[in-house]
Amino acid sequence: MAQNVIVYTQTTCGPCQEEKMWLTQHNIPFEDRDIRKNEAYFQEAINLGASMTPVTWIKKENGEEVVIHGFDKEQIKKALDLS
């Protein structure tokens, strides 16, 4: 299952740290983009409709894109086709 997962985060965001830990525990590769360290990442998150972090962008194998606002395990599992 090849998919691309990007998580827009901040170091001071508790749910961001929880999500990164959860993804790591489930062996889901992801790119961590800290919006406070890179203005471009901040703008990307805003363009995805972010009003808070984390924002998770998932591009599935079939090309479908899913954006999840906040750390929502159930939505992430569904988007990644996990049971």
ABEGO torsion letter per residue (X at the ends): XBBBBBBBBBAABAAAAAAAAAAAAAGBBBBBBBAAABAAAAAAAAAAGBABOBBBBBBBAAGBBBBBBEBBAAAAAAAAGBX
